[in-house]
Amino acid sequence: MKHFTFIDKDLFFYTQKEIWDTVLNVAQWPQLWKHVIDLNIQTQGEVTQGSKIDCYFTLFHLMHLHFDILITTLKEEEFASFEIRGHFSGQGRWILKPKDGLTAATLYLHLQTHHFFLKFISKLPFGRQLVQYSHRRVMIEGKKMILKKLSDV
């Protein structure tokens, strides 16, 4: 089984509350984020501690990935931690902090993959870099989704 650590850092010209509210409105993800095919929130209403989100993503339009996100901790507008199970499994943390009048967002993911194609790719000489690159592309699209949603408000 292959292990991956991803650390994504971004700065936003929006408040922590605006970023928090936009990202935690996961019901919008399929309409705003091209990599999200579908999702199902197992709890009613807003995402809270204990919420479970079934996610279906596409990667390079070559493969579909399915995983569940279980929210283990939420500290309003500052911190979220979660577990992931499915084609990927592991843990993640998302931290928002003020920084020089901006909002710094950092996502830490410690994952292993059970997906046969990703395990195969990661064995190739350039495979780890390809997986890292594809993850970053998905996160860049996520940032575009946040910015588009906030600029429309």
SETORBA-686525 format. One record per residue (C-alpha): x, y, z; residue number from 1. Coordinates in Angstrom, 1 decimal, always signed. Example, Ala and Ser with C-alpha at 12.3 -4.5 7.8 and 13.67 -1.06 7.14 Angstrom:
2
<x->+12.3&y->-4.5&z->+7.8&resi->1>
<x->+13.7&y->-1.1&z->+7.1&resi->2>
***
This chain:
153
<x->+0.0&y->+0.0&z->+0.0&resi->1>
<x->+1.4&y->+3.4&z->-1.0&resi->2>
<x->+1.5&y->+6.3&z->+1.5&resi->3>
<x->+1.2&y->+9.9&z->+0.5&resi->4>
<x->+1.5&y->+13.2&z->+2.5&resi->5>
<x->+0.0&y->+16.3&z->+0.9&resi->6>
<x->+0.4&y->+19.8&z->+2.3&resi->7>
<x->-1.5&y->+22.5&z->+0.5&resi->8>
<x->-1.0&y->+26.2&z->+1.6&resi->9>
<x->-3.0&y->+29.0&z->+0.1&resi->10>
<x->-3.7&y->+32.7&z->+0.9&resi->11>
<x->-7.1&y->+34.3&z->+0.4&resi->12>
<x->-8.2&y->+38.0&z->+0.3&resi->13>
<x->-11.4&y->+36.9&z->+2.1&resi->14>
<x->-12.1&y->+36.5&z->+5.8&resi->15>
<x->-11.8&y->+33.2&z->+7.7&resi->16>
<x->-15.6&y->+33.2&z->+8.0&resi->17>
<x->-16.2&y->+33.6&z->+4.3&resi->18>
<x->-13.7&y->+30.8&z->+3.4&resi->19>
<x->-15.1&y->+28.5&z->+6.1&resi->20>
<x->-18.7&y->+29.0&z->+5.1&resi->21>
<x->-17.9&y->+28.4&z->+1.4&resi->22>
<x->-15.9&y->+25.3&z->+1.9&resi->23>
<x->-18.2&y->+23.7&z->+4.4&resi->24>
<x->-21.2&y->+24.2&z->+2.1&resi->25>
<x->-20.2&y->+20.8&z->+0.5&resi->26>
<x->-23.6&y->+20.4&z->-1.2&resi->27>
<x->-22.3&y->+23.0&z->-3.7&resi->28>
<x->-19.2&y->+21.1&z->-4.6&resi->29>
<x->-20.5&y->+19.2&z->-7.6&resi->30>
<x->-21.8&y->+22.4&z->-9.2&resi->31>
<x->-18.6&y->+24.4&z->-8.5&resi->32>
<x->-15.7&y->+21.9&z->-8.5&resi->33>
<x->-15.2&y->+20.0&z->-11.8&resi->34>
<x->-13.5&y->+17.1&z->-10.1&resi->35>
<x->-16.5&y->+16.3&z->-7.9&resi->36>
<x->-18.8&y->+14.0&z->-9.7&resi->37>
<x->-21.3&y->+13.5&z->-6.8&resi->38>
<x->-21.5&y->+13.5&z->-3.1&resi->39>
<x->-24.0&y->+12.6&z->-0.4&resi->40>
<x->-24.1&y->+14.1&z->+3.0&resi->41>
<x->-25.2&y->+11.6&z->+5.6&resi->42>
<x->-26.4&y->+14.2&z->+8.1&resi->43>
<x->-29.2&y->+16.7&z->+7.6&resi->44>
<x->-28.5&y->+20.4&z->+7.1&resi->45>
<x->-25.0&y->+21.8&z->+7.6&resi->46>
<x->-21.8&y->+19.9&z->+8.1&resi->47>
<x->-21.1&y->+19.4&z->+11.8&resi->48>
<x->-18.8&y->+17.3&z->+13.9&resi->49>
<x->-19.7&y->+13.7&z->+13.2&resi->50>
<x->-21.0&y->+14.4&z->+9.7&resi->51>
<x->-20.2&y->+11.8&z->+7.0&resi->52>
<x->-19.8&y->+12.8&z->+3.4&resi->53>
<x->-19.7&y->+10.2&z->+0.6&resi->54>
<x->-17.5&y->+11.7&z->-2.2&resi->55>
<x->-17.1&y->+10.7&z->-5.8&resi->56>
<x->-14.2&y->+12.4&z->-7.6&resi->57>
<x->-12.7&y->+12.1&z->-11.0&resi->58>
<x->-8.9&y->+12.3&z->-11.7&resi->59>
<x->-7.7&y->+13.2&z->-15.1&resi->60>
<x->-11.0&y->+12.0&z->-16.4&resi->61>
<x->-9.4&y->+8.5&z->-16.4&resi->62>
<x->-10.6&y->+7.2&z->-13.1&resi->63>
<x->-13.2&y->+7.7&z->-10.5&resi->64>
<x->-12.4&y->+7.7&z->-6.8&resi->65>
<x->-14.8&y->+7.0&z->-4.0&resi->66>
<x->-14.2&y->+7.8&z->-0.4&resi->67>
<x->-16.0&y->+8.9&z->+2.7&resi->68>
<x->-15.0&y->+11.9&z->+4.8&resi->69>
<x->-15.9&y->+11.7&z->+8.5&resi->70>
<x->-15.7&y->+15.0&z->+10.3&resi->71>
<x->-14.0&y->+14.3&z->+13.7&resi->72>
<x->-13.4&y->+17.9&z->+15.0&resi->73>
<x->-14.8&y->+21.3&z->+14.0&resi->74>
<x->-13.7&y->+24.6&z->+15.6&resi->75>
<x->-15.7&y->+27.2&z->+13.9&resi->76>
<x->-13.7&y->+29.2&z->+11.3&resi->77>
<x->-10.4&y->+27.9&z->+12.5&resi->78>
<x->-9.9&y->+24.1&z->+12.4&resi->79>
<x->-11.4&y->+20.9&z->+11.0&resi->80>
<x->-10.0&y->+17.4&z->+11.3&resi->81>
<x->-11.4&y->+14.4&z->+9.5&resi->82>
<x->-10.9&y->+10.8&z->+8.6&resi->83>
<x->-11.0&y->+9.4&z->+5.1&resi->84>
<x->-12.0&y->+5.9&z->+4.1&resi->85>
<x->-12.3&y->+4.3&z->+0.6&resi->86>
<x->-10.0&y->+4.4&z->-2.4&resi->87>
<x->-7.9&y->+6.7&z->+0.0&resi->88>
<x->-7.8&y->+6.2&z->+3.7&resi->89>
<x->-6.1&y->+8.3&z->+6.3&resi->90>
<x->-6.5&y->+11.6&z->+8.2&resi->91>
<x->-6.6&y->+15.2&z->+7.3&resi->92>
<x->-6.6&y->+18.6&z->+9.0&resi->93>
<x->-7.7&y->+22.0&z->+7.6&resi->94>
<x->-6.5&y->+25.1&z->+9.4&resi->95>
<x->-7.5&y->+28.7&z->+8.8&resi->96>
<x->-5.5&y->+31.6&z->+10.4&resi->97>
<x->-5.2&y->+35.3&z->+9.8&resi->98>
<x->-2.0&y->+36.4&z->+8.2&resi->99>
<x->-1.1&y->+40.0&z->+7.3&resi->100>
<x->-4.7&y->+40.9&z->+6.6&resi->101>
<x->-5.3&y->+37.8&z->+4.6&resi->102>
<x->-6.5&y->+34.3&z->+5.5&resi->103>
<x->-4.0&y->+31.5&z->+5.4&resi->104>
<x->-5.5&y->+28.1&z->+4.7&resi->105>
<x->-3.4&y->+24.9&z->+5.2&resi->106>
<x->-4.6&y->+21.4&z->+4.4&resi->107>
<x->-2.7&y->+18.4&z->+5.6&resi->108>
<x->-3.5&y->+15.0&z->+4.3&resi->109>
<x->-1.8&y->+11.8&z->+5.3&resi->110>
<x->-3.3&y->+9.1&z->+3.1&resi->111>
<x->-2.7&y->+5.7&z->+1.7&resi->112>
<x->-4.4&y->+4.4&z->-1.5&resi->113>
<x->-6.2&y->+1.2&z->-2.1&resi->114>
<x->-6.9&y->+2.1&z->-5.7&resi->115>
<x->-5.1&y->-0.4&z->-8.0&resi->116>
<x->-4.3&y->+2.2&z->-10.7&resi->117>
<x->-2.8&y->+4.7&z->-8.3&resi->118>
<x->-0.8&y->+2.0&z->-6.6&resi->119>
<x->+0.5&y->+1.0&z->-10.1&resi->120>
<x->+1.3&y->+4.6&z->-11.1&resi->121>
<x->+3.2&y->+5.2&z->-7.8&resi->122>
<x->+5.6&y->+2.3&z->-8.6&resi->123>
<x->+6.7&y->+4.0&z->-11.8&resi->124>
<x->+9.9&y->+6.2&z->-11.6&resi->125>
<x->+7.8&y->+9.4&z->-12.1&resi->126>
<x->+4.7&y->+8.0&z->-10.4&resi->127>
<x->+4.9&y->+9.8&z->-7.0&resi->128>
<x->+5.4&y->+13.1&z->-8.8&resi->129>
<x->+2.4&y->+12.4&z->-11.0&resi->130>
<x->+0.2&y->+11.6&z->-8.0&resi->131>
<x->+1.5&y->+14.8&z->-6.2&resi->132>
<x->+0.9&y->+16.8&z->-9.4&resi->133>
<x->-2.6&y->+15.5&z->-9.8&resi->134>
<x->-3.5&y->+16.2&z->-6.2&resi->135>
<x->-2.2&y->+19.8&z->-6.5&resi->136>
<x->-4.3&y->+20.2&z->-9.7&resi->137>
<x->-7.4&y->+19.1&z->-7.8&resi->138>
<x->-6.6&y->+21.5&z->-5.0&resi->139>
<x->-6.1&y->+24.4&z->-7.4&resi->140>
<x->-9.5&y->+23.7&z->-8.9&resi->141>
<x->-10.9&y->+23.7&z->-5.3&resi->142>
<x->-9.3&y->+27.2&z->-4.7&resi->143>
<x->-10.8&y->+28.4&z->-8.0&resi->144>
<x->-14.2&y->+27.1&z->-6.8&resi->145>
<x->-13.8&y->+29.1&z->-3.5&resi->146>
<x->-12.8&y->+32.3&z->-5.3&resi->147>
<x->-15.5&y->+32.1&z->-7.9&resi->148>
<x->-18.2&y->+31.5&z->-5.3&resi->149>
<x->-17.0&y->+34.4&z->-3.1&resi->150>
<x->-16.6&y->+36.8&z->-6.1&resi->151>
<x->-20.2&y->+36.1&z->-7.1&resi->152>
<x->-21.5&y->+37.1&z->-3.6&resi->153>
***
